[in-house]
């Protein structure tokens, strides 16, 4: 079999590549270098997820801790520590992780992809044409849309983010986020004086000037903001750059076929207020190697594998979208303004987190991951986990749940290790179980 081909070397594409190498596959990855400098704020949970995916070397570069300040709904407070990740340095480290794992790296822009049931033909700028039996689409929001016959999927309010970067005076590392009448802004300053300010607005209602005037428009917006003036100071801004990008939440209508799969932002791209983009990309990518392995090694389970990936991508998308909706709803001052009104009710009225209800638990057969493959097993469906939970600390939950109505918990949990007992009891109590 020819090497599996991955398009895109962001965290999602890299995580899939490393996962496939661990399963013994030959992998080639096509990408071009990042065209613009960027900084991204990430949490400790994101760092742990990146290390778990095998991207430890990437994390060694350009990571600074910052106490993030939040000004929202008329209140200001300090939030958790935010780690500022220098993306160009991170991307260089990421490539080192890939090379060390034996992934073939092909640098160049993808010009064309021709796909059929028999395989994929990829034209790459400055490189020889590549043929692949299986293709992973991981080019983020830049990934071409699928055919019109599949529909548009799910799409949130049209959103635009204007990222400004410039060189300021060296100082303390810091980051902040604050709401505005027509959107919100994220700010960050590195110790070396690199400054970032990103304004997120509604594409439809925002009164933006032409492209040539956007830099002056952004500079004026910063100067009008007391928070931005206090954060960045009044020093000169040299080498000022602007990058405009879509931040619209998009769920792709189809994320997996018989010989291809979409991961990361190519499968689902969410509003940046919903949480960290790297974490969301990894969430859909970490399961992909097992899905691909199943499609290639167990073709009789192809439908099950595709359903597994599609269901989890959709569920992740909706969960992140509802988290973002609730953050927008927290800002009450401009609830009737077009930007806020469009986002405080999308995608639906379902709560981001459901109340625990032990009586609502039920057992169903559903797709699960077992030994690098998609399989089926009995899982416990909960109000907050509609796709089900298979096991906790290695203990299958469905058999225990069947016995609990008729036997005391002490007998049902007999034989578990102390660690397993604590974990399962904690899960049961968290679901509203009353011994």
N, C-alpha and C positions, 0 to 999 in steps of 0.2 A: 504494500500500500504506500502511496506517495505521502509525504509529510502532511499533516493537517495544517491548514493555512488559516492564520488569524490576521485580520485586518484591524490595526489599531493597537498601540502599545501604551495605553493608559493603564490605570490600576486594574480595570476589568479585564482587558485583554491579557495583561501580564499574569493575573491570577489564574485565568483559564489555561494559559500556556504552562505555568508551573504545575498546575493540577494534572494536566495531561502528561507531562513528563514523568510525574510520580506514578502514573498508571502505565508507563512504558512506551508511550507514543513518541514518534518523531514529529517535531513541531517546527514550523517556519512562521515568523511573524513579520508583517509588513507595516512600516510606519514612517512618518516623516517627523523631523524635529519640531518641537513646539515653536510656533511663529512669534509668540509674544511672551514677555515675562509675566508671571502671575504669582500671586500669593494666596494661600488657602488656609482658613482657620479650621482646625480639626480638634476633636476631643480625644481624651485618653482611650475611649472605646474604639475610635477609629485607628489609633496607633496599635492597639492590641489586635485588631482585625487584620491590619496590614502585616504585622509580624506573623500572625497565624497563617496568612496566605503565602508566606515565604519571601516577603519583600523587606527583610531586615536591613539589607545594605542600603536600600533606597531611603530608609528612615534616618540613616546616619548623617545625611547631608541636609544642611540648612533648616534645622528645627529649632525654634525659639518659643519659650513659654511666655504667655501673656495673661494678665487678669482682664477678662473682657467686661467692658462697661455697657449697660443697656439703658436706653432712654425710650420708654414705651408707655403710651397712655398717660402722659404727664408725670410719670415717675421715673426716677433714675436709681440704679443700683448696680453693684458689681456681681457678675455671675461667676460660673465655674472658670477654671483656668482653660484658656484656649491656646493650642499650639499652632504657631504660624509656620506653615510648610512652604518653603521656596520651591515652586513647581519645576523650574528648569533644573535645579540641583537634584531634586527628587527624581525627575525623569532620567537623569544621567545615572543615578544609583540604581534605578529600576532596570535599566539596560544591563548593568553589571550583574544584577541578580539573574537576569534571563540568560546571559552568556554563560555564567557559572553553572546554570542548570542544563546547559546543552541545547538551548533554543537557538535556531538559526535566525539571525536578524537581517532583514532586508530593508534598507533605507530608501525611501522614495514615495512619491505620491501615487496613489491608485488612480489610474485613468479610466479604467472600465472593468466591469465584472460581467461575464456572461455565464449564466447558470442554467443547468438542465438536470434531469434526473440522473444522468451519467457522471456529472461532475461540474467543475467550475474552471473557467479560463479567466485569468486576471492579467491585465496589462498594467505595468508599473513604469512610471517615468524614469528613464535612465537605466532600466534593468531589463533582463530577459523576461519574456512572458512566463507565467507560472501556471501549472495545472494542479488541481487539487481535487481529491475525492470528497473532502469535507471542508466546509468553510465556516469560520466564526466571524461574525460581523460585530466589531467592537470599536467602531470609529466614532462613537458618541453621537451627539446631535448632528454631526456632519454626515452620518450614514444616510445614503439615499433612501427615500421613502419606498415602501413596497407598492405593488401594483394597485391601481385604483379599484380593481375587483374586490380587494380585501376590505375596502372601506378606510375610514380615517382613524379608527380606534377611538380612544378617549382623549380629549384635548381640553385643557383648562383655559382661563382667560389669557389672551395674548399679552405676553410680558417681555420687556426689554431691559437688559442690564448694561449700563455704561460704565466700564471700568477705566479709571484714570490712574496713571502711575507716573511718578516723578521723583527726582532726587532732592531731598531736603537735607537739613542739618542732622548729624548723628545725635542720638538721644536714647531714651529708654524705650524698650519694646512695649507696644500697647495695641489694643484693638477695641472697637466699639461698634454698636449698632443702634440706630435710632429711627423712629418713624417720622414721616412727613405727611403733609396734607394730601399729596398726590403720589406717595410711594414710601420707600424707605432706603436708608443708606448704610453701608458697612464701611468701616474705616480701619486701617491698620498702618502701623509704623514700625519698621525694623530698626535695630540698634545702629545699623550703618546709614540710616537716614532715608532708605527707600520707603516711599509713601504710596499708599493705595487707598482709593476712595471709589466705591461702586454705588451708583444710583440705580435703583430698580423702579421702573414706572410701567404704566399701562400703555400698550401700543396704540390703542384706539383713542383714549381720552387725553393722553399727554400731548401738550402743544410743543412739540420739538422743532427746532430749526433744521435747516438743511445740513447735510453731512459736513460741509466746510465750516459751519458755525458751531458744531457740537462742542469742540474744545472750549471755546469762549463761553458757551452756555453752561458747561459743567463748572468752569472756574467761577462764574457768577453765582451759581447755586451754592458752591462751597463758601464763598465770601459772604453770602447772605445768611449762612447758618452759624449761629454763635457756638454751637457744639463743635462744628468742624474747625472754626477759627481757634477755639481753645485747644482742640486736639492736635492740630498740625502747626499751630503758631502762625506767624506772619512773615516768615522768612521767604526767600526767593524759591521758585519752583523751576528747576532746570531739567531739561530733557523730558518735558511733559508729553505723555503718550496717551492715546485713547483707543480702547477696543470695545466695540458694540457687539453684543451677543444675545441671542434669544434665551429667555429663562422660562418660556412657556412649558407647563407640565404636559407631557405627552406619553400616552401608553400606546405602544405599537399594536396594530390589530392582529398580527401573528408573529410569534417570537421563536418558532421552531418548526423545522420541516424534516424530511427524511435524511437530508445530507447537509443541513445548515442550521445555525442557531444564532440568535441575537442576544447580546449581553450588555450590561451597563446602560449608559444613556441611549444606546441604539435600540434597546428593548423598552426602557422606561426612563424618561427624564422628568425630574420633579422640580417644583419651585424651590429656589435656594433657601427660602424661609422654612421649608419643611425639615431641614436638617442638612448634614454634611454630604456633599455630592460624592466624595470618595466612598463613604460608607454605603450610600445607596447603590453605587455602581458595583461594589463588592457583594452586596446582598444578593444580587441576581447572578453574579458571576461564579461564586463559590460552588454552586450546585451544578454548573454546566459540565465540568469534566465527567461526572457520573452519568449525566444525561447523554452526552456524546458517546461515552463508553457503551451505554446500553444500546443506542442506535446502531453502533458498529458491530457489537458482539452478540446482541440479543435482538435481532430484527423482529422477532415475534412479539417483543414488548415495545415496539416503536410508538404505538398509539399511547401507551401508558406513560412512556418517557416524555412525549410531547405534552401530554396533559399535565404531568407533574410540573414541567417548566412553566407552562402557560399559567397555570393556577397560581403558582407562587409569585411569578412576576406581577400578575394582576393584584394579588393580595398585598404585596409589598407596596405597589404603587398607591393603592387606595389608603393604606395605613399612613404612608408618608403624606399624601395629599390631605388627609383629615387632620394630621398634626399641624400642617401649615395653615389650614382653614381656622383652626382654633387659635393659633397665634394672631392671625388677622382679626379674628373676632375679639381678641383681648384689647385691641385699640378701639376705644369707644368714641373718641373725640370727633372722628371724621367718618363715622359709620355710613353716612348717606353720600359721601363723595364717591364718584364712579370707581376709582381704584379699589377702595375698601369694600364697597358694596358688592362688587363682582367676585371678590375672593372670600368673603366671610360666609358664603353659603355654598361654595363649590368644594368637593364634587357632589355632596349630598348632605343629609342631616344625620347620618349614622354617627354614633360616637366613635372617637378614635380608640377608646378603651371601654370595654363593657364591664359592668359590675359582675363580680363572681356570683355564680348560681350553681351550686352543686346538683340541684335537681334537674338542671338543664343539660348535664353531661350525657353524652350518648356515644355508643361504639359503632364505628363503621370501618369497612375495608377501604383503604386509600393508598395512593402511591407513597413510598418511602425510599430512602437511600439505604442500601445494605451492601457492604463490601464493594464499594465502587460502582454499583449498578442501581438502577431504579427497579424496585420490586413492589410487591403489595403486602400489606400487613394490617392487622386490626389496630386502629388508633382511637384515641379519645377526642371527640369533638367538644370544644368548650366555647362559651360565648365570645371569648377573646381570641381563640385560635380555631377559626372555622375550617381550616385544612387539617386539623388534628395534631395530637401529640402522641408519638409512638412510645418513647421511654424517657425516664428521668434517671440519670446516674447509672445507665445500663439496665434499668429495671423496666420491663414492659408494663404499661399501665392498664391496658384493657383487661387482662386476667384478674388483676387486683380489684378493679372496679366492679367486675362481675360478682366477686365474692363479698364485697363490703356490706351489701344490704342484708346478708344472712349470717355473717360471721363477725366476731369482734375484730377490731383493727389489729390488736396484738397478735392474734393468730394469723391474720392475712399477711402481716409484715414479718412473721417469724422466718428466720433464715437469712435475712438481709444483713449486710455488714453495717457497722455503726454509721458510716458515711452515707450509705444508701438509705438507711432508715431515716436519717435526718432529712435527706433530700426529698424522699417520697412523702414523709409526713408534712414537710414544709409546703410541698406542692398541693397536697390534699387540703390543708388548712387555707391556702391561698385561693382554692376553688370554692371555699365556703363549707367545707366538710366539718360537721360537728360530731366528735367522737361520742 
